[in-house]
Amino acid sequence: MLLVNHGTVYTMEGPIYRDGYVLCEEGRILDVGEHFADSSYACQKDQLREIDAAGCMVLPGLIEAHCHVGITEEQKGMEGDDCNETTDPVTPQLRAIDAINPMDAALKNAMEAGITGLMVGPGSANVVGGQFAFVKTYGRCLDEMIVKAPAAMKVAFGENPKKNYGSQGNMPSTRMGIAALLREQLTKAVSYARNRDPENPDFLMEPWLPVLSGEIPLKAHVHRTDDILTAIRIGKEFGVKVTLDHCSEGHLIQKEVAESGYPAIVGPAMTSRNKIEVRYVDFKTPGELRHAGVTVAITTDHPVTLIQYLPICAGMAVKKGMSFLEALEAITIDAARICQVDHRVGSIRPGKDADLAVFNGNPLEVFTENLYTVINGKVVWDKKARDKSVKLG
């Protein structure tokens, strides 16, 4: 058993406990509340590890809702870059789980920063890029790190598919071509679902079934207002779920985004405006969309912004209009809801995965350190023990 005690516990789906505790057993949260009654567990005291979180903030493990950790590996160059299969604009059959390297240093960086869950998948070179997966940030065997796979189907609008294929003289070279290819694929998928022969599955069509059933969303790379609106239009035409990823100009059409009912995963804003479609990138976008009624997550889009700066990006959103709690929700419970894994992660509630982070201050501030990361009830990062080991060494 693990007890995190005497901290300020932000449950993210309920009250804030000022002298709070979180009790974990067998990888799950057993209890959470205020003023731990240790007499209730006296008989198990020899099996109880306690973390004294006095003066600290205890949060559910942070969640990155859109990134390429483990697929675009750090320090590996071409050899470690498996982000885009740039040989065909339509590749729904690709699976992120076949490219994520658990040994990528960015996973360790994320875990040390208190980030316990990642939505990872292909990049935006293709109109249809393939299947994302939601994974934990600790482990050596990816199959044991998976929370949900497939978790989304990546699609992309705008400059990236145009540049990648238009420069080769292939379709798509226009935004019309991108939309037409996606509509064609979805139309084929609808027909396939209606007439599917279980005895003769089509490998290229099968990945569309969880999209059509609503089990997973289209994960739409959209920056400009016209691309955002096209993604909404196509999503409504086919009655599928959509997440509006990046949504850089979403604040310019916040009413339309809110009316769509689709959530937005906003960012990265801690980077240069190196393309025309990102010229209006701003940290004000998450707050303005949230205040318009949109469910919002904040993304680093690692490696565009390094994964460990996710809480700092949330802090910058507070600086530009989000409230502190809204920003916390954007990297915990709201990110989990958008990724459709909130039944397991994103908040501190009995029965959920015991994924926690213990910060020595406000996690959205630059000087704050993450002291402990807990994943599945196991302490996977202990800064104090690490510092002691380094000092002794």
N, C-alpha and C positions, 0 to 999 in steps of 0.2 A: 504494500500500500504506500501511497505517496500523499503527503499533506503539505500544501502550500498555505502558510498561516500568517496572520497578522498584517496582510497587505490590503490595499484598497482594490477591491475586486470589481472590475467592470464586466458584468455578465453579458452585456450587449443585447439581451432579450428580456431584461428584468431590472431589478434594483441594483444600485451600486452599494456594495458593502464596505464600510469605512474601516472596520477591523475584521476583515473577511477571511474566509478560508475556502480552499477547494480540496476536497478529498477524492483521490483517484484509486481505483482498484481494477486490475486486469485490463488495463488499457482504456477504461471508460471513467467518466466522471461519476462518482458515487453520490456526492453531496456537495452543496455550496451554501454558504450562509455567513452569519456574523457571530463572533465570539464562540470559537470551537470548544465544545464540551468534551475534553479529552477522556473523561471518565467513561464515556460511551465505548471507547476503543481501548481501554486499559489492558484488556486481555490480549490484545494484538500489538501491544506497544513494541515488542521485539521485532515485529515485521513492518513497522511503520517508519518510513524515512520522512523527516520533516525539513522543509525549507522555510527559514524565517524570512518573511517578506515585509517585515516592518519598514515603513517609510517608502515602500515600493508600490508600483502599479502592476496589478495582475490582470492580464488580458487573455482572451482566447488567442491562439496562434494566429498571426497575421496571414492574410491571403492575397496572393497576386493573381488577378483574374485573366491576364493575357501576357504571355512571355514565350521566349524561345530558349530558356535555360536547358542545358543538356543537349540541345539540338544544334545551336550555334555555340560551340564550345569556346571557352576562353583559351588563348595561347596555343590554339591548334591550327589556325589558318584554314586552308582549303581542306586539309585532312579531317578536320573536326567540324566542318560546316555542312550539315545535312538539312538545312532549313527549307530549301526550295528545290523541287524536282522540275527544272526549267526546260523540260523536253516536250511537254504537253500542257496546254492551258487548262485541261480538265482532268484532275486526278483524285477523285473521291475515295479511291481504294487505298490511299496512303494512310498509314497509321503512325501517329507520333510515338507510340510505345516501341516501335522498331528502330527509332533513332535517338531516343533520350539516353545519354550516357550518365549513369549515376555517379561517375567519377569526375564529372565536370566540377571545377572549383567553385563555380557560381552556386551550386547547391549548398555547399558548406557555408559560403558567404550568406546565403539566405537564411539558413538555419541559425547561424550565429546572430543574425539581426532580429530573430524572433518570428521569422516567416516560416510557417509550417506547411502551407498548402499552395500549390501552383497549378494554374491552367496552362498547359504547355502544348504547342503544336506547330504546324508548318507556317512559313511566312506568306507574303502577299504577292508573290510573283505570278501566281496562277489565278484564274477566275475561280476555280475550285481547287483548293490546296490539299484537302485531306482532313483526317480526323484528329482532333485535339484529345488530350487526356488530362484528368485532374490527378495529381500525384502529391505525396508527402515529400518533404525535403530531406529525409534521413533514410539511409539504407544503402545496400550494395547491390541488391537484386531488385530490379525495377518492378517485377511482378508483385513483390511484397509491398511496394510503395504506392501502388495504384489504388485510388479511391473510386474513380469512375473512368471507364474507357469502353467505347468512345464517349466523349463528353460534349463534343460540338463538332460541326462540320464547317471548316474554314472556307469562306468565299471572300473575294476581294474586288473592289471597285476602284476606278480612278487611275492614277498615274502608273502604278507599278505593273499591272498586267499590260497596259498600253505600251509601255516602254519595252518590256521584255519581249513581247511578240510582234508588236508593230515594227520594231527596229529590224526584225528578221523578215519583214514582208508577209507575216502571217496574221491570222485573226486571233485575237482582237487588236485592232489598231485604234479603235474609238470606244467611247463610253457606250455607244449603241451596240457595238459588237460584244462588249462585256455582258451587258444585260441580256442580249439575245442568246448568247451561249448558256448563261445560267438558266434562262427560261426553257431553253431546249432540254437541258439536263433534267430540270424539275418536271417537265411535261413527260419525258420518257420514264422518269421515276414513278409518277402517278400511274401511268399505264402499266408499268411493271408490277406495281403493288396490287393493282386490280386483277391482273392475270397471272400472278406468280405461281409457278409450279415448284413446290417444295422439293421435289425430286431432282430438279434441274436449276439450282440457283445460279444467277448471273453475278459473278464476282464484282463487276463494275456497278451493278445496280443495287446490290444488297446494302451498301453503306447508306443509301438514301432512306431506307425504311425507318430507322429511328428518328430521322428528321421529320418525315411525313406523319409519324405517329405522335409527335410532340415530346418524345423522350429526350431529344437533344435539340439545341437550336442551330440555325445558321449563324455562324460567327463572322459577321460582316466587317471587313476592313473598309472603313469609310472615314474620310476627313472632311471633304467639301460638302456644302449644303446640298448640291445636286446629287452627289453620291449617297448621302444619308437618305434623301427622299426617294431615290431609286430603290435602295435596299428596303425601305418601308413599303414601297409600292409592290415590289415583287413578293415580299413576305405576306402581305395581305392577299394578293392574288392567289397564292397557293395555300393560305391558311396555316403557315408554319411559324414557329417561334424564331425570333431574331434577336441577337445582341448587337448593338451598334458600337463597334470597337474603334477607339480613338475619338471619333465624334468631335473632331477639332473645331468645327464651325457650328456645333450643336447649340451654342448659346445664341446664335443668330436666328435659329428657327426653333427655339425652345418650346413654343406652343405646339408646333407640329410634332415634335419628338414626344412630348408628353401625351398628346392625343393618340399617338400610335400604340402606346402601352408597352413599347419595347424599352428595355433598360440600356444604359450607356456605360461603357467601360472607357474612361477618359484618360488620355495621355498618349505618349509621353510628352511632358511639357518642359522637362529639365534637359533640353537639348537644343541644337541650332535649328532654325527654320530653313532646312536645306532643300526643300521642294516647294513649288508653288502652292500645292494643296495644303501645306501646313503653315501658311503665312499668318493665320489668325490663331495659332496655338497660344493658349493663355491659361494660367492657373485659375482664372475666374470661372472657367467653363463648368467644372464639377459643381460648384456652389450654385450657379445660375440654373443649371439643369435640375439639381436637387430641389431648389426652391420653386421650380415650375411643376414639380410633382413626378419627376423621373427618378427611378431607382438607379443609383450611380455607384460604380466602383472606380478606383483610381489605379492606373497601371504604369509601370516603368517601361514596358515593352522590351525588357532586357533582351539583347545587350545594348539597345539604344540608350537607355539610362540603366546604370548598374542596379541589379535586383536589390542590393542591401539599402538602397536609398528610397525604397517604397514609403517608409514612414515619413521621411523628409518631404517627399512629394505631397503626401497628405497634409503635412504642416504648411507647405506653400499654398495649398488650396484654402487652408484656414486664413492665411494672411490675405487672400483675395476674396474672402466672403463666406466660406463655409464655416459652420460652427465646429467647435472641437469634437463634439459627439458625432456630428454628421460625418466628419472626416474619419473618425475611428470606425464608424459603421461601413464606410466606403472601402476599408481594408480588412474588415472582419465579416460581420453578418450579412451586409448587403452584397459583398463580393461572393459570399457563399450562396446566397439566394440566386444571384445571376448565374452562377456556375451550376446550380441545381444540386448542391451537395450540403445544403443547410440542415438536413436531417442528421448529419454527422459532425459537421465542423462549423466554425464561425461564431459560436457563442459558448458561454459556460453554463451548461445545463445538465442535470443528471441524465445519464444514458448516452450522452454524446461522447465522441472520441476525446480522450484526455490530452488535448493539444493546447499548451499554455505558453505564455511568455511573461517573464517577470522583469520589469524595467525599473531602474533606480530613479526614475523621474518621468516626465512627460515624454512618451516615445516619439512625438512629432517634433521634438526639439533636437538640434544638432548635437549637443553635449551629452544627451542621455545615452546610457549604455544598457544593453540587454544582459542581465545577469544569468538568467536561466532560460533554456528552451526545453519544453517537455513535449514529446510526440508519442502518442499511444501509451501514455502513462510512464514513459521512460525519460529520465533526464539525459538529454543528448548534448546539451551545452551547459557547462558550469564555468562561468568566467572566473569566479573566485578560485576554483580548483586549478584552472588553466594558469592563472597568474601566479599562484603559489608554485606550481610545477616549473614554470619558466624561471622564477626567482631562485629556486633551489638548484635548477640546472645551470 
